[in-house]
Amino acid sequence: MLLVPCPNCGPRNASDMSYGGEPHSRPDPNTASPEQWRTYLYLRDNESGWITEKWYCSSGCRKHFKLERHTLTGELRNPPLPGNKTGGHK
């Protein structure tokens, strides 16, 4: 079981969250090529080690936030603490 530290609700079971994956920028719909869209939609770095991930607290505060997690060990680095809004994003 992975306890995910929501900056608003505190630690919650990962099953109470929605995993958003690695954050990446959306291409401009007016100028993006099919290859750029394909890369945006389907390709991820999938690196071993520390990555920043997007999470959504689906059964609590219903807010998005970012979290650093080690992909091999599941260890969390600098988890956001309840009341600390620096981990969140819109």
Secondary structure, 3 states (H helix, E strand, C coil): CCEEEECCCEEEEHHHEEEEECCCCCCCCCCCCHHHHHHHHHCCCCCCCEEEEEEEECCCCCCEEEEEEECCCCCEECCCCCCCHHHECC
